[in-house]
């Protein structure tokens, strides 16, 4: 097993902004002597003072002893020139995202540090292969991509360029783990793992909003309260900053030769053009200025659940609905086999009936299309939930053919089961389902193209952006065939290559297996 750098090894951090200072804090806390360098006058010294203050706060909160905090702080030192880094075993740069600047920095360092010194670039979007191309010994360079804030975020992507020595990547992997992080290996492709796989979380929400299917607050609420995400896509983009988020989307889109899967949004372009970057400027999708009122999610007014209620089949949605209805005290019947169902075979996919309304989980078709193809005019679709038994909100869409009385009955049933109901315009795939399908598809493509492993993709998304479930594990939970069908139906509805299905998902379906089998 590859060993991490020993604790006597000097770690050099160049660039002492939030990321650089955070990385230095992690390395010092792990027991390494750490040297900080910044081109800005006194910036490194200020960073050292700031990190020491952070250690003192951690000691005050009981998260480390006073002795450990003092020792960690003493391991930090500010230096003034590259020559002071001659004894470094690892140089981590967290400077401006410029290929030329990073190439020059590491080329200059090659003449200063020892031949065994490792180079770890913290770039989030620049090709590690391209940075290494300017070096005499590119094999010593790999990506060491931390996530902000580095002391708190568990994930580190270890990114191998074309010339990276495997032993170097393995040493950095072991070192990051020794520092208390969870490292995942990735290949140097646009966006690496997280910044690539996360694009659909923003892109599908922006598409739903652009089509007028739901407002920002409603989409955010559905992603949080049904999907289990910690933040909705619009509030997350506002927090990240649209200047940053839009730039990453454009970078990945261009790097993949304008692949429609990564197409930037005109809505976000408008915000950037206006200088509405989100929280840091006071305006984004939401207004953060003093006195501004945060809009509430659209929630249907209370309806009475009128009519006979039947719950069909044993899907996750049906089982959770039955459990919730039992708690509500409503009388309903179960139909668990084809003899009991008679005219409604289980293959119909129906979850419930109330009066004349038939309720299904979305499969990527619009409710209107599904009603036309099935001949069931009173079709109401519900969105995906991470856990239907615990979700507090659910999005729905009704077919244009659906009688308003039937729609009201379906809403009343879901409300009686304890859901806040957000009715959307009849957009294919609703909100959470299309988002999860596309996240799983992008993760599957990353694995299929050798960027990372299945486990690495899921770990990266759980730890790097706090997703409630790894997208591939989520696909296994929903059913890989169901995800394939959602993507196929979205592709048919829109006629766009954006929704093409990853070969990895297709193979799993044809083999009758889960992705993680």
N, C-alpha and C positions, 0 to 999 in steps of 0.2 A: 504493500500500500504506500502511495506517495505521501511523504511527510510534509507538513507545513513549514514555512520559514520559522526558525527558532526565535525565541523571544529576545535574544540579544541582537537580532538583525535590525539594522536601522531602516526605518520606513521614511521616505521623503514624499511630501505632498506639495505639489506646485499648483498654486491657485487657492486662495483662502477665502473664497466666498462661502455661501451656505453649504454647498456640496463638499468642497475641499476641507473646510473646518470640520464638517460632520465625519468625513472619512478619517481625518487625523484623530478625532475624539475616539472613534472605534478602535483604531490601531493602538493608541496610548492606553486605553482601558484594557486591551488584551495583553499589555505588558511590554510593548515595543518602545524603544526610543524613537521619537518622531521629530523630524525636522520639517519646518514649514517655510515655504518661499513664495513670495508674491512680487510681481513687477511694480505694484503700487507701494509707494513709500509708507512704511509703518503698518501696512495691512497685515503682514505676518505676525508682528508683535501684538496687534489688536486681536487677532484670531486666537493666539495663545492665551491671552488674558480672558477672552470670552469662553474658551473651552475650559479653562481652570474654574471659572465661575459656574459653568455647567456641572462640573464634577462636585463643587461645593454644594450646589443645590441638590444633587442626587444624594449626597451624604446627609443633608438636612432632612430629606424625605425618607431616609433609611434604606435607600436602594443600593448603597455601597457604604462601607465603613469610612470614617474620617481618615484613617490611615491609608486606605486604598485610594481615596480621592486625592490626598496629598501626594502620594507616590505617582499616580497617573499624571497629575499636573506637572510634576517635576520631570517627567519623561519628555515633555514638550519643549522645543526650542525653536526660535525664529532665526533664520539665516538670511543673508543679503545677496548671495550670488550662487550661480550654479556650481562653482568650484567647491563650495561648502558641502556639496552632496556627494563627494567622491567616495565616501564609505557606505553609501546606501546599498542595501540589498534589493530594494524594490522602490521604484519611483512611480508614483501615481500622479497623473496630471488631471486637474479639473479646471482647465483654463477655458477661454472662449471657444465656442464650437466653430472652429475654422480649421480646415484641413491643412492649409499652409502653415498656420501657427503651430499646430501639433507636430507636423513633420519637422519643422525647424527646431522645435524644442528637443525632441528626442534625437535628432541628428547631432545637435550640439552636445547633448548628454553623453553620446557614445564616445566622445573624446575625453570624458571626465571620469565616468564611473568604471568599475571593474567589469571584466568580461562576463562575470556570472550575475551581474545585476539584472533584475527583471524589470520590464516596463509594463505598467498597467494603465491603459487609458480609460478614463471614466466617460468617454463619449457616449451619448445616447442615440446618435443618428449617423455618425460618419463611419465609413467603412474602415475597419481595422486593417484590412488588406491594403487599402490606399495609404493609410498612415505609415504602415510598415514599408511601403515601396521606396521611401526616401532613406531608409536605414541601410547600413552596411550589414547589419545582423538582424533582419526582421524577425528571425525565429524567436527572439527574446521578448517580443511584443505580443500582448493579448489585451482584450477588453476586460476591464474590471469595473463593471457598470453597477454602481450603487443606486438606490432610489431615495428620494428626498422625503423626510429627513433621514439621513444615513444612520444615525444612532438608533432610530426606532424601527425602520423598515427592515424586514428580515432578509429580503431577497438580494442576491448579487448574481448578475449574469456574467459568466466567464466566457468571453467571446473569442473564438479562434479565427484569425485571418488565414489566408491561403498559405502563408509561410510560417505560421506559429508552430513552434515545437510542441508536440503533445505533452512532453514533460513539463514545459512551462505552464501550459493550461492546467495540468493536473496539480502542480504546486500551488498555483493561485487558487484553485478550487479547494484544496486542503487548507490553505491559509485562511480563506474567507470563512470556511466552516469553523476553524479554530478560533476565529474572532467572534463566534457566536451567531454567524449568519447562516443562511441556507443558500448554498451555491447551486446553480444549474449551468450545464454546458450549453453553448449555442454557437452556431456558425455565423460568420460575418456576412449577413444578408440585411437588406434594408429593414430597420426597425428592430433587429434582433428578434427576441420573442415578444416581450410585453408591448412595445410600441407598435409592433405589427399586428398582433392578435387583438389588441384593444381597439383598433380602428372601427370595427362594426358597432361597438357600444355607442359611439358618437354618431356614426354615419346613418344607422337605421333610425335612431331617434330624430335626427335632422330630416330624414326622408319623410317620416310620419308627420312631423310638424309642417314640412313644406307642402304636403298634400292636404293640410288643414284637418287631419283626422283627430287631433287632440292638441291642446295647448301645452306649453312647456311645463307648467306646474303639474298638470295631469299625467304627462308622460313620466316626469320625475317620480311622482307619487306611486305610479304603477310599478316602476322599476324597483323602488324601495320596498313597498308594502306587499307586492306580489312576487317580484323577482328576488327579493332578499339582498339587493345591492345596498351598500352603505350610503351611497349618494346616487341621485339620479344623474343622467348624462348632462343635462343642462347646468345644474348646479355644480357638477364636477368641472365642466369646461370653464365656467365662471371662476372657479377657484384656481384652476391651473393657469388661466389667462389665455385669451383667444389668440394673442400674438404668438404664444408658445404652441398651443394646441394646433392651431391652423398651420403653423410653420412645419410641425412634425407631420401632419397629414399631407401637406404638399411635398415634403421631402420624400416620404414613403411612396406617394403616388408617382412622382417623377422618377424615382429610383427603380420602380417597377414598370417603367416605360408607359406611363399613363393607363395602367390597368384600371378598368372601371370599378373594380372592387374597392379601390382606395380613393375614388373620386371625391375631391373636396366639395364642400357645400357652399352654394351662393349665399345662404343665410349667414353663415359664419364669415364669409368674405365681406359682407356688408358691415358686420360688427367691427371687423378689423379696420376697414376703410374709415369707419366713423370714429375710431379710437376708443370704442367701447370694449375694453379688454376684459371686463369682469370686475371682480371685487376690488382689484388694485386701482381701478380707475373710477369706481363708483357705479358703473353701468355695464351690463352685459345682457344676457337673456333676462336677468332680473335687475331691478333698480336698488342699489345699496346706499343711495344717498340718504342723508338724515331726513326722517319723516316719511320715507317711502314705505308703502304697505306691500308686503309680500303676497302675491296672488295665491288663492287657495285652489286645490285641485277640484275639477268639476266632479260633483257627486250627485247622483240621481236622488230626487226627492223620494220619500217613503212611498212604497206601493204595497197593495195587499196581494198576497200570494193566492190568487183565486183559481180553483179547479183542482182536480185530482192530481196527485203527485206520484210519479213513478221514477225510481232511480234504476238505471240500466247498467248491467255489466259490473266488472270488478276492477276497473281502471283506478289509478291513483285519484283522479278527480271524482269518480263515482263513490269510491270508498270514503273519501274525506267529506263529500257532500252528505252522504248518508249519516255519518257520525255527527256532523254539525246539525243536521235536521233533527236527529234524536235528542240532542241537547236543547234544541229550540222548542221541543214539544209538539212539532207539527206531525200530523199523521201522513205516512207515505208508504208505498209498497216497493218491494225489490223485485226486479226481473233479472235472474241470474243465468238462465239458460234459454236455448232457442224454443223449447216447448212453451215456456211461460211467455216468451216474447211474441210468439205467433207471427204477426204481420211485421214486426220490427226485429230483424235478425241482428245478432251482436255485431256483425260486420258493418252495420250502418254507422257505428261509432257514436251512437247517441249516449249521452251521459244521463239526461233526465228529460222528463216531460212534465209540464204543468198545464192543465187545460189543453189548449190547442198548440201550445208552444213546444218546440223540440230544441233541446240545448245540446250543443256539441262543443268539444275543444277544437280550436282552430287548427287546420292542417295546411295553412298557407294560401288557401283560396279565400276569396271574399265570401261573406255570408250570402250575398246575392248570387254569385256563381254557384255556390254549393246548393242553394235552394233550387236553382234552375236545373241543375244536373240530377238532383235527387228527387225532384218533384214534391219536396216538402217546403211549401211556401213559408210557413211560420218557423223559419230557421233563425236561431239565435246562437251566436258563437261566443265562447268565453276564452280568455287568454290563458297562457301558461302561467303557473305559479311554481315557485321552488318547492313549496310544501303547501298543498291545498288545505291541509288541516290547520295550518297556522297563519296563512295569509289573511291580512285584514282588508285588502282591497282587491278587486278584480275588474279588468276591462272587458267590455262586451261590445259586440256589433250585431245589429239585426239586418236581415235581408230587406231589400227595398220592397219585396213582395209580402213581407211579414205584416200581419194585422197589428195595429198599435195596441189593441187589447192583449194580444198574445205577448208582445214585447213587455208590456207592463207586468203581466203575470210572471214572466221569466225574471224580471228585475226584482219583483216582490219575493220570489223564491230565494234568490241569492241573498237578498237583504235579510230574510228570515234566518238564513244559514249563517249570518254574522258578517257578511261582506259589505264594505262600502263599494258601491257599483259606479264605475265611470264608463259612460257610454261614449264610444268613439264613432266617427264616420266609418263606413264599411271598407277599411283598408285591408289588403291581404296580409295575413299573418299577425294582425293586431300589433302589440307593442313588445311584450316580453318574449313571445314565441319567436318572432322573426329575429330579434336581437340574439337570443341564445343560439338559434340555428346558425346564424352567421358567425358568431364567436366560435362555435364548435367547428364550423367549416374552415375558418381561417387557421385555427389551431391544428386541425387535421392536415391542412395543406403544408403548414410549417414542418410537421412531423414527416409528411410524405416527401418533402424536399430535403430532408436530412438536416434541418436547422436545429432540431432538438428531439428528445424522446417524448413519448406520450406522457410519462410521469413528469418530465421537465416542463412541458407545456402547461400542465395543470398546476404544478407547484408555482411556476412563474406568475400565473394569473391570480392565484390565491394570495400569494405573498407580496407580489409587486404592485397590485392594484386592488387588493382586498376583495376579490370576487367571492361570493358565498360558496361557490363550487367551481372546481376546475372545469373548463368548458367541455373537455372530452368525457370526464366523469358525468357531467350533466347530460351530455348526449346519450351516454349509456343508461342513465336514469330515465330519461324521456323515452328512449328506444331509438336506436340508430336508424331503423327503417322509417320511423316517424319524422326524424330530423331530415332524412333524405327526401321524404315526401314534401315536407314544408319547403325545402329549397327548390325542389322541382316545380312545385306550384307557384312559388314566387317568381321563378324564372319564366314560367309560362305567362303569368299575369303581366309581368313588366316587359318581357321580351328582351331582357338584358343579360349579357355575359356576366354581370356582377354576381349573379346567383348560381353560377356553375358549381357543380357538386365536386368536392374533393375526391380524387381516386381512392383515398384511404377510407372514406365513408362508404363509397360504393363497394369496395372490396369487403368491408365488414358486413354490409347488408347481404351481399351475394353468398358470403361464407356462413351467414347465420350466426354471427358472433358479435360480442361487444368489442368496442375499440380497445379496451384495456385487457381483453382476454389474452 
